[in-house]
Amino acid sequence: MPKFKIISPSAITDNPFTLIGKDWALVTAGDRNRFNTMTVSWGGTGIMWNKPVTFTFIRPQRYTFGFMEENGCFSMSFFDESFRKPLSYCGSHSGRDVDKVQETGLTPAFTEDGVPYFAEARLVLICKKLYVQHMREDCIVEGFVKQNYNGDDYHRMYVSEITSVLSKE
Ligand SMILES: Cc1cc2nc3c(=O)[nH]c(=O)nc-3n(C[C@H](O)[C@H](O)[C@H](O)COP(=O)(O)O)c2cc1C
């Protein structure tokens, strides 16, 4: 397995729109003993409070949601196109019902602080939660946004500092 090198967030060369929207990512939260992962394709990267951040949006019904709430840090793992199948699997099955590590064959790895990510990733962002807020119907400005919700499934937004970037490039 190729080793990661640590790079600065500004050294990431990926297009920020395709990185999450097209490539997708696995958001993984928990610790060495207990963690869960799920696919995301909404969200972003940027700058907030002068820090490099990710913006992540998780619906409360996801099993991963509880892990995001219970832990201060999580990871976003990005893969080559050859991993589309496991990413699709992790985005269409719940960790409540299946063991995603066993089913996909992905290899969990952990930072020194115990933040879980995946060894097969080409790029990993280690994220530390800074600001968390649940989305609300009365904050919607354009009607089409509401079509994405059924009333009790508004995303929770996590603005998180990118504390470390692991790259295989
Ligand atoms: C391509 C793709 C992108 C997704 N993006 C998100 C997202 O940004 N936020 C979210 O809450 N769910 C998203 N999902 C849905 C979750 O990945 C899916 O419900 C998953 O099975 C949840 O797993 P869990 O219950 O083990 O947490 C996405 C699914 C796919 C296939």
The ligand as an SDF file (V2000), in Angstrom:
LIG
                    3D

 31 33  0  0  0  0  0  0  0  0999 V2000
  -23.3290    9.7390   -4.3620 C   0  0  0  0  0  0  0  0  0  0  0  0
  -23.9840    9.8560   -3.0110 C   0  0  0  0  0  0  0  0  0  0  0  0
  -23.8710   11.0240   -2.2970 C   0  0  0  0  0  0  0  0  0  0  0  0
  -24.4820   11.1740   -1.0300 C   0  0  0  0  0  0  0  0  0  0  0  0
  -24.3280   12.3570   -0.3440 N   0  0  0  0  0  0  0  0  0  0  0  0
  -24.8850   12.4860    0.8840 C   0  0  0  0  0  0  0  0  0  0  0  0
  -24.6870   13.6940    1.6290 C   0  0  0  0  0  0  0  0  0  0  0  0
  -23.9680   14.6220    1.2370 O   0  0  0  0  0  0  0  0  0  0  0  0
  -25.3080   13.7840    2.8460 N   0  0  0  0  0  0  0  0  0  0  0  0
  -26.1020   12.7820    3.3480 C   0  0  0  0  0  0  0  0  0  0  0  0
  -26.6420   12.9300    4.4560 O   0  0  0  0  0  0  0  0  0  0  0  0
  -26.2890   11.6220    2.6520 N   0  0  0  0  0  0  0  0  0  0  0  0
  -25.6760   11.4430    1.4490 C   0  0  0  0  0  0  0  0  0  0  0  0
  -25.8190   10.2730    0.7730 N   0  0  0  0  0  0  0  0  0  0  0  0
  -26.5930    9.1700    1.3490 C   0  0  0  0  0  0  0  0  0  0  0  0
  -25.7870    8.2990    2.3330 C   0  0  0  0  0  0  0  0  0  0  0  0
  -24.4850    8.0410    1.8390 O   0  0  0  0  0  0  0  0  0  0  0  0
  -26.5410    6.9610    2.5000 C   0  0  0  0  0  0  0  0  0  0  0  0
  -27.8240    7.2050    3.0310 O   0  0  0  0  0  0  0  0  0  0  0  0
  -25.7800    5.9660    3.3560 C   0  0  0  0  0  0  0  0  0  0  0  0
  -26.3470    4.6890    3.1410 O   0  0  0  0  0  0  0  0  0  0  0  0
  -25.8090    6.3000    4.8300 C   0  0  0  0  0  0  0  0  0  0  0  0
  -25.1080    5.2900    5.5180 O   0  0  0  0  0  0  0  0  0  0  0  0
  -25.1690    5.1090    7.0990 P   0  0  0  0  0  0  0  0  0  0  0  0
  -26.6220    4.8860    7.4920 O   0  0  0  0  0  0  0  0  0  0  0  0
  -24.3180    3.8970    7.3650 O   0  0  0  0  0  0  0  0  0  0  0  0
  -24.6210    6.3550    7.7020 O   0  0  0  0  0  0  0  0  0  0  0  0
  -25.2180   10.1040   -0.4940 C   0  0  0  0  0  0  0  0  0  0  0  0
  -25.3420    8.9110   -1.2200 C   0  0  0  0  0  0  0  0  0  0  0  0
  -24.7280    8.7650   -2.4580 C   0  0  0  0  0  0  0  0  0  0  0  0
  -24.8470    7.4730   -3.2210 C   0  0  0  0  0  0  0  0  0  0  0  0
  1  2  1  0
  2  3  1  0
  2 30  2  0
  3  4  2  0
  4  5  1  0
  4 28  1  0
  5  6  2  0
  6  7  1  0
  6 13  1  0
  7  8  2  0
  7  9  1  0
  9 10  1  0
 10 11  2  0
 10 12  1  0
 12 13  2  0
 13 14  1  0
 14 15  1  0
 14 28  1  0
 15 16  1  0
 16 17  1  0
 16 18  1  0
 18 19  1  0
 18 20  1  0
 20 21  1  0
 20 22  1  0
 22 23  1  0
 23 24  1  0
 24 25  2  0
 24 26  1  0
 24 27  1  0
 28 29  2  0
 29 30  1  0
 30 31  1  0
M  END
$$$$
